[in-house]
Amino acid sequence: IQSFCNPDAIAALKAGDRQTHDRLLLEMAAKVDKNCNAIVLAQASMAGMRADVEKRTGISTFSSPELCQAEVKRFLESI
């Protein structure tokens, strides 16, 4: 398991600079070991970048908000 965090990306987002946030996210994604099985974007702010990260890295990429929503939907449909 590898974990990455870029405080500059978070600061850019808080300052309203989505473009810098997204660029920094893609730069971090390029550092992921190519032998990894999957990438999980754990922050909601990154969810919209899932396809771009997957395209950039060639690694299956998931976003935790999408996974959470699917699980909630599955639960609600079961009751």
Buried (B, 14 or more C-beta within 10 A) or exposed (E): EEEEEEEEBBEBBEEEBEEBBBEBBBBBBEEBEEEEEEBEBBBEBBBBBBEBBBEBBEBEBBBBBEBEEEEEEEEEEEE
